Amino acid sequence: MKALEVNQIIDNARFTRFHWMVMCLCALLLVFDGYDLFIYGAVLPVLMKEWGLSPVQAGALGSYALFGMMFGAFIFGPLADRIGRKKGVAISFVLFSVSTFLSGFATTPSEFGVYRFIAGLGCGGLMPNAVALMNEYAPKRLRSTLVAIMFSGYSLGGVLCAGLGIYMLPRFGWQSMFFAAALPLVLLPLILWKLPESVGFLLRQGRTDKAREMLTNVAPDVHLGADVQLVQPDAKGAGVPVFDLLRQERAMGTFMIWLSFFCCLLMVYALGSWLPKLMANAGYSLGSSLSFLLALNFGGVVGAIAGGWLGDRFSLPKVVVSFFTVGTISIALLGFKSPMPVLYLLIAMAGATTIGTQILLYANTAQFYPLAIRSTGLGWASGIGRTGAIVGPLLGGWLMAAALPLQMNFFVFAVPGLVAALAMGFFILWYRRPQRAVIPAAPVSAPVASRSQA
């Protein structure tokens, strides 16, 4: 019987309609996820006025969903390695869609916070599983690009949120923004029908025939008859302890990834939650302030796609360091009075190098861990990062309450970018040491593949 390694089949496959379908479905899910996550920043000025919230209270309320995301990432990442990524994605999608819809019926901040926490559980579970699924099926030469394009759906969700906010908030009130989140549920049957299950999970479950069917879609020109035995070197049992993330010389990389996620998500959610309010305080109208949020997320789309393209041609961690550096500078410059075209450009650059870099971090993390612990690795990186996402809105509230000059607010928001750039720079140096031997999931242009070029 002939043996074929699953990873090699996928790595060497040409781009097919199957890859296109997986990328589009995951991107569509992340559009809805991104809409849910940026909705609070869009309605924040209205909520503060209607419920009489102080800046500190508003920051704490914005963190409820992010607390949920942290727990959701910790729960659904490892859970998907046991029940399958398709089920993990579907459960997460239903959870955040229903909870966001119910948020529109909230009459008190406490009730609103409970719904936002539950919605956060779903959002936190969807992201790592969608990234892991796309990364598993993507050919090696296109892996970073496809993950980045898929994840740009997250930024498109922010663009959709800001665009709808400009139109709907003055006409129908803040509740309408949350009611609209129920509409994507009509696509649930399509997702359950078309979204594929992880090949690694199918093999661990003994569903070899279904795994062959998936791989035939991935690589139609490869013979996968009954005489072919499918081999997956990094496959293991269903139990996936988090300590596996620290074994086989992965500990330092894991800690640096966690620190980078923390800093990146702090910047993303500080800007996403407080940019409209900061600009409103600076004298811009609500419509103009929401247009800044639109520019931030549009920049995230461009940054994600450009970063993924660069990551497939150069070292992905190097691209991440460059993006963090540019993000630090552009955010710091936002506090200075600039002509409107320059201001929009700086905001778009900030979005490209914060939201876009978050997406690159997910791609890098997926390539760093072997398949059997990939969802766990992504889930824990995302969960640790969510502590930064929680701190972001709270930090913005504290800064607003302190009534600091506009420049100081943006200077504080920029500092985590510098820390993250240093963390990823150390990540590169650590895994280029010749005496170390870390084996990533596939020999792609990420953590360790470029060591020989040092």
Buried (B, 14 or more C-beta within 10 A) or exposed (E): EEEBEBBBBBBEBEEBEBBEBBBBBBBBBBBBBBBBBBBBBBBBBBBBEEBEBEBBBBBBBBBBBBBBBBBBBBBBBBBBBBEBBBBBBBBBBBBBBBBBBBBBEBEEBEEBBBBBBBBBBBBBBBBBBBBBBBBBBBBBBBBBBBBBBBBBBBBBBBBBBBBBBBEBBEEEBBBBBBBBBBEBBEBEEEBEEEBBBBBBBBBBBEBEEBBBBBBBBBBEEBEBEEEBEBEBEBBBEEEBEBEBBBEEBBEBBBBBBBBBBBBBBBBBBBBBBBBBBBBBBEEBEBEBBBBBBBBBBBBBBBBBBBBBBBBBEBBBBBBBBBBBBBBBBBBBBBBEEEEEEEBBBBBBBBBBBBBBBBBBBBBBBBBBBBBBBBBBBBBBBBBBBBBBBBBBBBBBBBBBBEEBEBBEBBBBBBBBBBBBBBBBBBBBEBBBEEEEEBEBBBEBBBBBBBBEEE
